[in-house]
Amino acid sequence: MVSSQRLAARQGSLFGVLDPEVDTTFSDVRRIELDERSWVDLARGWLHGADVVFDELLDVVPLRQRTNVQMYDRLVDEPRMSAWWHVDGGQPEPLAILSEMRELLSLRYAEAFDSIGFNLYRDGRDSVAWHGDRHRHVVVDPIVAIVSVGSPRPLRLRPRGGGTSQSWDLGEGDLFVMGGACQHEWEHTVPKVRHAEPRLSITFRNV
């Protein structure tokens, strides 16, 4: 269970307390072309009952803050909490709805998602720096699907090495998928902000 000491107070959404279910038709997915080779898909509120999923995941997922992480030229405590699930671990997904999401996303994107990463941003001080997912080094044009629960928080993308960024506030069951050459040619970040309520990202990958 996550300690409440760093969790900011969170105000749930109107539809967040419904029984968890997803839009199996992907009817609200919008494709955004970043350039000729990279794209993102966005579906607002794809997961209904997101507040229920948020609370249940905090109870059952062993989220931990990594320490002594190399950040440029120094070692720091990672400013977020994380956990991983992998299909080879011998255990089912922490919640049944995660299994349904993984299967649906695998079918839609023709990507055998075999792992789920959980990243908790407790308040505005938690963040992740500009980066591309590391498995781009072993997977050609990997697809990364993120379902965000909790309160909306900015996720930004920019061309690798710098340039004009684009930003989306993600939370409350939003689905955000990065595809094409996105992990190779673009970077993403969750920046620090002055004030933010907790957000948990559920990230599906094929690693």
N, C-alpha and C positions, 0 to 999 in steps of 0.2 A: 504494500500500500504506500502511496506517495504521501510524504509529510505535508501538512497544510501550512507550514511555516512560510513557504515562499509562494504558495498559490494565491494569486490575487482573487478577490471576490468576483464571482462570475454570474452574470444575468442571463438566464436561458432564453432561447428563442420560442416563439409561439408554437411552432411545429416540432420542437425538439423533444417533447415529452411523449410523442406518439410511439407506438410499438415500432421497433426498427424494421425498415424495409427499404429496398432500393427500387429505382425506376429501371425495370428489366428491359424496357424498350429503348432506353437512352434517347428519349424523344426531345430532350432539351439540350442536347450536346451541340455546342457551337465550335466550329473549327476556325482557328486564328492562324493564318500563315505568317510566321516570323520573317521568313525569306524564302528563297527558291528551294531550300533543302530542309528547313526546320519548321515545325508547327506545334501548336498546343491545342488541346480540346478543353472546353470549360462547360460544366453542367452545374448550375446553381441548385443547391438543395437536392442533389441526386440521392443522398441517404436521408430518409425521413427517420425521426426518432434519434437524431444525432446527439442530443443531450443525454439520453439513456445510454447510448454506446460510450460516450465520453466517461460518464460516471462508472460504468461497469469495467471499462478498461483500466481506469485508475485503481480499481480494486484488485484486478487479477493479473495485470502485466507487471513484471519485476523491473520497473524503470529505475535506472541508476544514472548518476552523473559521472562521466568518465573523468579521470584525473590524469595529470601529467601528459596532456595531449600536445604534440608539437604544433605550435602556431607561429609560422615564420621562423624567427630565430630564438624562440623561448618556449618553455613548457608551461601550460596553463590548465586550469580546470575548464572543461568544455561547458559553455554557458547554456546548457539545456540538459534534459534527461532523456535517455534512450533505452531501447530494448529491441531484440530481434527474435523473429520466429522464422524457421526454415522447414520445408517439407520433409527433409531428411532427419529432422530432430526426433522423430518418433512420437510426437504429440500432436493432437489436432489443434487447429487455430484456437486462440483464447476464447473467442465467441463464435457461435454458429453463423452469425451474419457475415463475419469475415470470410468464411469459406464460400458463402454464396457470392460475395463481392469478387473474390479471387477467381472463381470459375467464370462469372459473367465477363469480367474484364479480360480474362485469357481468351475467351471465345471472340469477343468483339475485336480485339487488337491482334489476334493470332500470335500471342506471346505467352509462353508457358510460365506464367508468374509462379515462382517457387519460394519466394521469401517475402516477409512483411517486416518493415522497419517502423518502429514507433518512436516519435520524437515529441517530447512535451516542452512547450515554451510556457513557463510558469507565469511570467509577467513581462513587462517591457524590457527588462534587463537581459533576458534570454534571447539568443540569436544564433545564426550560423552565417559564416563569411561567404563571400562569392566563391563558387566552386561548380564543377561538373561532377556528376556521380562517377566514382572510381571504376565501376564495372564497364565503363566505356572502353577501357583498355583491353578487355577480353570479349566484349560483345559488340558486334557491328550495329551501329545505330540503335542502341537500346531504347525501349519504351519504358517510361517511369510514370506510374499512375498514383496520384495522391488523393486521398479522401481526408478532408479536414473536419474535425469536430471540435467543439468548444467555440470560443468567440473569434470573430474574424481578425486576421492579422495579415499585413502585407507580405506577399512573395513577389520578388522582382527578378526580371531577366534582363540580361544585356549581352551584346556580342562579346565573345571571349577576348579578354585583354582590354576591354573598355568600350565605351560608346553610349549612345542613348538607351536608357533602360525603359522597360515597360513594367507596370505594377498591377497586381490584382489582390484585393482583400479576400482571403479564403478562410472559411469556417462554416459552422452550422450545416455540415453535410455536403459541402461543395466538392465536386470531382474536378481535378485538374490533371491532365495527361500531357506529358512532354514526349514528342516523337520526332522521327526523322533524324537529322544530324544534330539535334538540340544539345545533347550531352557533350558532343565534340566541339561545336562551334558557338555555343552560348553558355553562359554561367547564370546561376541563380543564387539568391540569398534571402534569408529572413532577417531583416535588419533590426537593431535595437530601436525602440520607440519610447516616447516619453511616458506613455501609459498604455497598458494592454492587459486584458483579462486572459486567462489560460486558454491555450489552443494546443490540440494534439493532432499531429499529422500521422496518417496511416499510409505507408508507402509500399506499393507493390512493385517488385522487380523480378527479373529472371537473371539470377547470378550463377 
